[in-house]
């Protein structure tokens, strides 16, 4: 009961805040989200990455893994033989 009362009190206080204050807070959150989205777009252009593909177009591109750090090597390891004389 006390939790519900505290939640109701918080909601009333939120509603009594001035409109301009709530608008400026919303603008700050929007600007932060927009900045993060631009940084991610720049990172996708400049950093090697893997992105998922899916039959459903809404799910394609939802997961992106950035390949940062030292470059890796792929392929077979060259075989070196310790013997220098043929059999």
Secondary structure as UniProt FT lines:
FT   HELIX           2..16
FT   HELIX           19..46
FT   STRAND          49..51
FT   TURN            57..61
FT   STRAND          64..66
//
